[in-house]
């Protein structure tokens, strides 16, 4: 809690176009995976045509998700789905 003023003092921060494209890929594909460069470059970068999925079950530390009930990008329902996929993690979903 002591760091929250510092964190919130820099929120929202800027981001790169690549980050926004990656976020849109999450939405379109409805699963979390590495950045999709397209089949040709994916073969170079990942050695396969599609980007590898993030193995959320491998995360075994506490994860706390904070979501606003009126947030249009990170919905409460999405936060709960994500939290349910963190099968080896403890933590909470906080609805603000």
PATOR-769094 format. One record per residue: x, z, y of N, C-alpha, C in turn; chain; residue number from 1; residue in one letter. Coordinates in nm, 3 decimals. Layout:
N
<pt <X Z Y> <X Z Y> <X Z Y> A NUM A> ...
//
This chain:
96
<pt <0.081 0.000 -0.119> <0.000 0.000 0.000> <0.086 0.000 0.126> A 1 X> <pt <0.207 0.055 0.117> <0.293 0.058 0.234> <0.334 -0.082 0.279> A 2 X> <pt <0.341 -0.179 0.185> <0.384 -0.315 0.216> <0.271 -0.404 0.265> A 3 X> <pt <0.144 -0.361 0.245> <0.030 -0.445 0.281> <0.032 -0.489 0.428> A 4 X> <pt <0.064 -0.405 0.525> <0.069 -0.453 0.664> <0.172 -0.566 0.683> A 5 X> <pt <0.285 -0.555 0.613> <0.387 -0.660 0.622> <0.336 -0.789 0.559> A 6 X> <pt <0.279 -0.777 0.439> <0.227 -0.894 0.369> <0.117 -0.960 0.450> A 7 X> <pt <0.021 -0.882 0.496> <-0.092 -0.938 0.569> <-0.050 -0.991 0.707> A 8 X> <pt <0.061 -0.942 0.758> <0.114 -0.992 0.884> <0.164 -1.135 0.875> A 9 X> <pt <0.184 -1.183 0.753> <0.233 -1.319 0.729> <0.131 -1.405 0.655> A 10 X> <pt <0.008 -1.358 0.651> <-0.097 -1.430 0.578> <-0.203 -1.478 0.674> A 11 X> <pt <-0.255 -1.596 0.670> <-0.209 -1.701 0.579> <-0.083 -1.766 0.633> A 12 X> <pt <0.003 -1.803 0.545> <0.128 -1.868 0.582> <0.115 -2.018 0.556> A 13 X> <pt <0.205 -2.094 0.611> <0.205 -2.237 0.588> <0.245 -2.270 0.445> A 14 X> <pt <0.228 -2.394 0.408> <0.264 -2.437 0.274> <0.300 -2.584 0.278> A 15 X> <pt <0.357 -2.631 0.170> <0.396 -2.772 0.162> <0.280 -2.856 0.110> A 16 X> <pt <0.288 -2.984 0.135> <0.188 -3.077 0.082> <0.186 -3.072 -0.069> A 17 X> <pt <0.303 -3.061 -0.131> <0.311 -3.057 -0.277> <0.232 -2.937 -0.332> A 18 X> <pt <0.239 -2.823 -0.264> <0.160 -2.707 -0.308> <0.011 -2.737 -0.305> A 19 X> <pt <-0.036 -2.801 -0.198> <-0.178 -2.832 -0.187> <-0.221 -2.934 -0.293> A 20 X> <pt <-0.135 -3.030 -0.322> <-0.164 -3.128 -0.428> <-0.172 -3.055 -0.562> A 21 X> <pt <-0.078 -2.963 -0.586> <-0.077 -2.888 -0.712> <-0.206 -2.805 -0.725> A 22 X> <pt <-0.248 -2.741 -0.617> <-0.373 -2.665 -0.619> <-0.491 -2.756 -0.653> A 23 X> <pt <-0.493 -2.876 -0.596> <-0.603 -2.969 -0.625> <-0.599 -3.013 -0.771> A 24 X> <pt <-0.480 -3.022 -0.829> <-0.469 -3.056 -0.971> <-0.531 -2.946 -1.057> A 25 X> <pt <-0.510 -2.820 -1.020> <-0.573 -2.710 -1.092> <-0.725 -2.725 -1.093> A 26 X> <pt <-0.779 -2.759 -0.978> <-0.924 -2.770 -0.963> <-0.977 -2.887 -1.047> A 27 X> <pt <-0.911 -3.001 -1.038> <-0.957 -3.120 -1.110> <-0.946 -3.103 -1.261> A 28 X> <pt <-0.839 -3.041 -1.308> <-0.815 -3.029 -1.452> <-0.879 -2.906 -1.514> A 29 X> <pt <-0.913 -2.811 -1.430> <-0.975 -2.685 -1.473> <-0.888 -2.604 -1.569> A 30 X> <pt <-0.757 -2.624 -1.562> <-0.664 -2.537 -1.634> <-0.533 -2.534 -1.558> A 31 X> <pt <-0.454 -2.433 -1.584> <-0.330 -2.414 -1.511> <-0.213 -2.477 -1.585> A 32 X> <pt <-0.148 -2.568 -1.518> <-0.030 -2.632 -1.578> <0.070 -2.665 -1.468> A 33 X> <pt <0.188 -2.705 -1.508> <0.292 -2.743 -1.415> <0.246 -2.865 -1.333> A 34 X> <pt <0.319 -2.895 -1.229> <0.286 -3.006 -1.140> <0.281 -3.138 -1.219> A 35 X> <pt <0.176 -3.216 -1.195> <0.159 -3.344 -1.263> <0.215 -3.456 -1.175> A 36 X> <pt <0.327 -3.513 -1.218> <0.391 -3.621 -1.144> <0.339 -3.759 -1.185> A 37 X> <pt <0.256 -3.764 -1.287> <0.216 -3.890 -1.348> <0.295 -3.910 -1.476> A 38 X> <pt <0.242 -3.989 -1.567> <0.302 -4.001 -1.701> <0.450 -4.035 -1.701> A 39 X> <pt <0.489 -4.132 -1.618> <0.629 -4.180 -1.620> <0.727 -4.070 -1.577> A 40 X> <pt <0.701 -4.007 -1.463> <0.792 -3.904 -1.416> <0.778 -3.775 -1.498> A 41 X> <pt <0.658 -3.748 -1.550> <0.643 -3.632 -1.638> <0.736 -3.643 -1.759> A 42 X> <pt <0.753 -3.766 -1.812> <0.844 -3.786 -1.924> <0.987 -3.749 -1.886> A 43 X> <pt <1.026 -3.782 -1.763> <1.161 -3.750 -1.716> <1.175 -3.599 -1.694> A 44 X> <pt <1.077 -3.541 -1.627> <1.086 -3.399 -1.588> <1.059 -3.305 -1.706> A 45 X> <pt <0.953 -3.334 -1.782> <0.909 -3.241 -1.887> <0.933 -3.290 -2.029> A 46 X> <pt <0.967 -3.420 -2.044> <0.986 -3.475 -2.178> <0.855 -3.502 -2.251> A 47 X> <pt <0.747 -3.510 -2.176> <0.615 -3.540 -2.232> <0.529 -3.604 -2.123> A 48 X> <pt <0.423 -3.672 -2.164> <0.340 -3.746 -2.068> <0.257 -3.658 -1.977> A 49 X> <pt <0.222 -3.541 -2.025> <0.142 -3.449 -1.945> <0.222 -3.325 -1.911> A 50 X> <pt <0.190 -3.260 -1.800> <0.264 -3.139 -1.765> <0.231 -3.025 -1.861> A 51 X> <pt <0.327 -2.940 -1.889> <0.301 -2.828 -1.980> <0.207 -2.726 -1.917> A 52 X> <pt <0.123 -2.667 -2.001> <0.031 -2.563 -1.955> <0.107 -2.434 -1.931> A 53 X> <pt <0.061 -2.355 -1.837> <0.116 -2.221 -1.818> <0.057 -2.132 -1.926> A 54 X> <pt <0.141 -2.063 -2.000> <0.097 -1.976 -2.108> <0.066 -1.837 -2.051> A 55 X> <pt <-0.058 -1.821 -2.003> <-0.097 -1.696 -1.937> <-0.094 -1.577 -2.032> A 56 X> <pt <-0.110 -1.604 -2.161> <-0.103 -1.496 -2.260> <0.036 -1.436 -2.273> A 57 X> <pt <0.137 -1.504 -2.221> <0.274 -1.452 -2.225> <0.303 -1.352 -2.113> A 58 X> <pt <0.213 -1.341 -2.019> <0.232 -1.248 -1.908> <0.192 -1.109 -1.956> A 59 X> <pt <0.287 -1.016 -1.956> <0.258 -0.884 -2.009> <0.291 -0.772 -1.911> A 60 X> <pt <0.269 -0.799 -1.784> <0.284 -0.698 -1.680> <0.148 -0.681 -1.611> A 61 X> <pt <0.125 -0.569 -1.546> <-0.003 -0.552 -1.476> <-0.020 -0.657 -1.366> A 62 X> <pt <-0.138 -0.718 -1.361> <-0.170 -0.818 -1.260> <-0.297 -0.772 -1.189> A 63 X> <pt <-0.291 -0.765 -1.057> <-0.407 -0.729 -0.978> <-0.445 -0.850 -0.894> A 64 X> <pt <-0.569 -0.892 -0.906> <-0.619 -1.008 -0.832> <-0.711 -0.959 -0.721> A 65 X> <pt <-0.686 -1.004 -0.600> <-0.768 -0.969 -0.485> <-0.844 -1.092 -0.441> A 66 X> <pt <-0.974 -1.081 -0.432> <-1.057 -1.196 -0.396> <-1.169 -1.149 -0.303> A 67 X> <pt <-1.197 -1.229 -0.202> <-1.306 -1.199 -0.111> <-1.436 -1.259 -0.162> A 68 X> <pt <-1.544 -1.184 -0.150> <-1.670 -1.233 -0.206> <-1.722 -1.356 -0.134> A 69 X> <pt <-1.672 -1.385 -0.013> <-1.715 -1.505 0.060> <-1.608 -1.614 0.063> A 70 X> <pt <-1.502 -1.596 -0.012> <-1.393 -1.694 -0.016> <-1.441 -1.819 -0.089> A 71 X> <pt <-1.423 -1.934 -0.027> <-1.467 -2.060 -0.087> <-1.364 -2.120 -0.182> A 72 X> <pt <-1.238 -2.083 -0.167> <-1.132 -2.139 -0.252> <-1.103 -2.054 -0.374> A 73 X> <pt <-1.101 -1.925 -0.358> <-1.074 -1.834 -0.469> <-1.199 -1.750 -0.489> A 74 X> <pt <-1.289 -1.796 -0.575> <-1.416 -1.728 -0.594> <-1.402 -1.609 -0.687> A 75 X> <pt <-1.498 -1.519 -0.679> <-1.500 -1.403 -0.768> <-1.507 -1.449 -0.913> A 76 X> <pt <-1.591 -1.548 -0.941> <-1.605 -1.600 -1.077> <-1.472 -1.656 -1.127> A 77 X> <pt <-1.402 -1.732 -1.043> <-1.272 -1.787 -1.083> <-1.170 -1.677 -1.110> A 78 X> <pt <-1.170 -1.572 -1.027> <-1.077 -1.461 -1.046> <-1.103 -1.392 -1.179> A 79 X> <pt <-1.230 -1.376 -1.213> <-1.263 -1.311 -1.340> <-1.222 -1.399 -1.458> A 80 X> <pt <-1.240 -1.530 -1.447> <-1.197 -1.622 -1.553> <-1.046 -1.613 -1.571> A 81 X> <pt <-0.972 -1.619 -1.461> <-0.826 -1.607 -1.467> <-0.785 -1.475 -1.531> A 82 X> <pt <-0.846 -1.367 -1.487> <-0.809 -1.236 -1.541> <-0.835 -1.230 -1.692> A 83 X> <pt <-0.946 -1.288 -1.737> <-0.977 -1.289 -1.880> <-0.874 -1.368 -1.961> A 84 X> <pt <-0.810 -1.466 -1.897> <-0.708 -1.546 -1.967> <-0.573 -1.477 -1.971> A 85 X> <pt <-0.556 -1.371 -1.895> <-0.434 -1.291 -1.896> <-0.448 -1.187 -2.008> A 86 X> <pt <-0.449 -1.234 -2.130> <-0.486 -1.152 -2.245> <-0.390 -1.038 -2.276> A 87 X> <pt <-0.266 -1.047 -2.235> <-0.167 -0.942 -2.262> <-0.133 -0.861 -2.139> A 88 X> <pt <-0.215 -0.871 -2.036> <-0.186 -0.803 -1.910> <-0.292 -0.700 -1.879> A 89 X> <pt <-0.247 -0.589 -1.824> <-0.343 -0.493 -1.771> <-0.356 -0.518 -1.621> A 90 X> <pt <-0.446 -0.453 -1.558> <-0.465 -0.470 -1.414> <-0.612 -0.470 -1.380> A 91 X> <pt <-0.645 -0.527 -1.264> <-0.782 -0.525 -1.214> <-0.810 -0.647 -1.129> A 92 X> <pt <-0.939 -0.673 -1.111> <-0.984 -0.770 -1.013> <-1.047 -0.689 -0.901> A 93 X> <pt <-0.999 -0.706 -0.780> <-1.053 -0.636 -0.664> <-1.135 -0.732 -0.582> A 94 X> <pt <-1.260 -0.700 -0.558> <-1.348 -0.784 -0.477> <-1.359 -0.721 -0.340> A 95 X> <pt <-1.317 -0.795 -0.240> <-1.315 -0.745 -0.102> <-1.433 -0.797 -0.023> A 96 X> 
//
